[in-house]
Amino acid sequence: MFEIGAHLKEARIASGVSMEEAAKDLNIKEVILENIESGSIGCFKDIYELKEYINNYAKYLGLDGAKLIDEFNEYFFEYTSKIPLKEIEKKVQEQNKEKETTKVVSPYTKPQRKYMTKYYRILFFLLAFLLFLVIIWSVVVISTSDVTTTTYGGENSYEFTQ
């Protein structure tokens, strides 16, 4: 990566372009161009974004961007192929744990339960008990009332006894 950065820096100096001017023309922060020229890839979070910066910077300086990207890919392959597989697996597991533990919860709200079965059970038994009481009450009222119905020629008449 240092060779790529040095090549870009030499091309910039040879063309007489200042760092500020290149940053302004490319609409890129000057710090990014400095990191590219110094070969500091650790400053970039996204490798694809870095490749895009290198390609645009190379085209701006009149260099072959595709050739520099190929050099970068070879460098990056060599760099990443030297990392042991166990370290990669460990890092992936750490990232998965971070994703699980980075759940944002407000301290002012209670966690919502998916199903409030405890409350539904209590409500169900309460409604069943009330229905049972209504049925018992209606049976008692009907059985204790002394209303008799008699039919005389199609008309209903009610007799109340006390």
ZAKELUM-940518 format. One record per residue (C-alpha): chain; x, y, z. Coordinates in steps of 0.2 Angstrom, whole numbers. Layout:
ATOM ch     X     Y     Z
ATOM  A     X     Y     Z
...
//
This chain:
ATOM ch     X     Y     Z
ATOM  A     0     0     0
ATOM  A    15    12     3
ATOM  A    20    10   -15
ATOM  A     3    14   -21
ATOM  A     3    30   -10
ATOM  A    20    35   -15
ATOM  A    16    33   -33
ATOM  A     0    44   -31
ATOM  A    11    57   -22
ATOM  A    24    57   -35
ATOM  A    11    60   -48
ATOM  A     3    74   -39
ATOM  A    19    83   -36
ATOM  A    25    80   -54
ATOM  A     8    88   -60
ATOM  A    11   103   -49
ATOM  A    -6   100   -39
ATOM  A    -6   104   -21
ATOM  A   -15    93    -8
ATOM  A   -28   106    -5
ATOM  A   -31   109   -23
ATOM  A   -34    90   -26
ATOM  A   -45    88   -11
ATOM  A   -56   103   -17
ATOM  A   -57    96   -35
ATOM  A   -61    79   -29
ATOM  A   -73    85   -16
ATOM  A   -63    74    -3
ATOM  A   -56    79    14
ATOM  A   -38    83    13
ATOM  A   -35    70    28
ATOM  A   -41    56    17
ATOM  A   -29    60     3
ATOM  A   -15    62    15
ATOM  A   -19    44    22
ATOM  A   -20    37     5
ATOM  A    -3    44     0
ATOM  A     5    38    17
ATOM  A    -2    21    14
ATOM  A   -12    21    30
ATOM  A   -27     9    26
ATOM  A   -31     7    45
ATOM  A   -39    24    44
ATOM  A   -53    18    33
ATOM  A   -68     8    39
ATOM  A   -73     3    22
ATOM  A   -61    -5     9
ATOM  A   -73    -2    -5
ATOM  A   -74    16    -1
ATOM  A   -55    17     0
ATOM  A   -54     8   -18
ATOM  A   -66    21   -24
ATOM  A   -55    35   -17
ATOM  A   -39    28   -25
ATOM  A   -47    25   -42
ATOM  A   -54    43   -42
ATOM  A   -38    50   -36
ATOM  A   -28    41   -49
ATOM  A   -40    46   -63
ATOM  A   -38    64   -57
ATOM  A   -19    63   -58
ATOM  A   -20    55   -75
ATOM  A   -15    38   -70
ATOM  A   -22    21   -74
ATOM  A   -35    18   -59
ATOM  A   -39     0   -64
ATOM  A   -20    -4   -63
ATOM  A   -18     4   -46
ATOM  A   -34    -5   -40
ATOM  A   -27   -22   -46
ATOM  A   -11   -18   -36
ATOM  A   -21   -14   -21
ATOM  A   -31   -30   -22
ATOM  A   -15   -40   -23
ATOM  A    -8   -31    -8
ATOM  A   -24   -33     2
ATOM  A   -25   -52    -3
ATOM  A    -8   -54     4
ATOM  A   -12   -44    19
ATOM  A   -28   -54    23
ATOM  A   -21   -71    19
ATOM  A    -8   -69    32
ATOM  A   -21   -68    46
ATOM  A   -24   -85    54
ATOM  A   -41   -93    52
ATOM  A   -44   -94    71
ATOM  A   -42   -75    73
ATOM  A   -55   -72    60
ATOM  A   -67   -84    68
ATOM  A   -64   -76    85
ATOM  A   -67   -58    78
ATOM  A   -83   -64    69
ATOM  A   -89   -71    86
ATOM  A   -85   -55    95
ATOM  A   -94   -45    82
ATOM  A  -109   -57    84
ATOM  A  -109   -54   103
ATOM  A  -108   -36   101
ATOM  A  -123   -36    90
ATOM  A  -133   -46   103
ATOM  A  -128   -35   117
ATOM  A  -130   -18   109
ATOM  A  -148   -18   110
ATOM  A  -154     0   115
ATOM  A  -167     0   129
ATOM  A  -173    16   137
ATOM  A  -172    15   156
ATOM  A  -189    24   157
ATOM  A  -199    11   148
ATOM  A  -203    -7   154
ATOM  A  -199   -21   142
ATOM  A  -214   -26   133
ATOM  A  -218   -45   134
ATOM  A  -223   -53   119
ATOM  A  -238   -62   127
ATOM  A  -245   -57   144
ATOM  A  -252   -74   147
ATOM  A  -252   -71   166
ATOM  A  -264   -57   164
ATOM  A  -275   -66   151
ATOM  A  -277   -81   162
ATOM  A  -283   -70   177
ATOM  A  -295   -60   165
ATOM  A  -302   -77   158
ATOM  A  -305   -84   175
ATOM  A  -313   -68   182
ATOM  A  -325   -67   167
ATOM  A  -329   -86   169
ATOM  A  -333   -83   187
ATOM  A  -344   -68   183
ATOM  A  -353   -78   170
ATOM  A  -355   -92   182
ATOM  A  -363   -80   195
ATOM  A  -374   -72   182
ATOM  A  -381   -89   177
ATOM  A  -384   -94   196
ATOM  A  -392   -78   199
ATOM  A  -404   -79   184
ATOM  A  -409   -97   189
ATOM  A  -412   -92   207
ATOM  A  -423   -77   201
ATOM  A  -433   -87   189
ATOM  A  -436  -101   202
ATOM  A  -441   -90   216
ATOM  A  -453   -79   206
ATOM  A  -471   -84   207
ATOM  A  -477   -79   189
ATOM  A  -487   -92   180
ATOM  A  -493   -90   162
ATOM  A  -509   -97   156
ATOM  A  -516   -97   138
ATOM  A  -534   -93   135
ATOM  A  -539   -94   117
ATOM  A  -523   -88   110
ATOM  A  -521   -74   123
ATOM  A  -508   -74   136
ATOM  A  -513   -69   154
ATOM  A  -501   -67   168
ATOM  A  -506   -71   186
ATOM  A  -495   -65   200
ATOM  A  -497   -73   217
ATOM  A  -490   -67   233
//
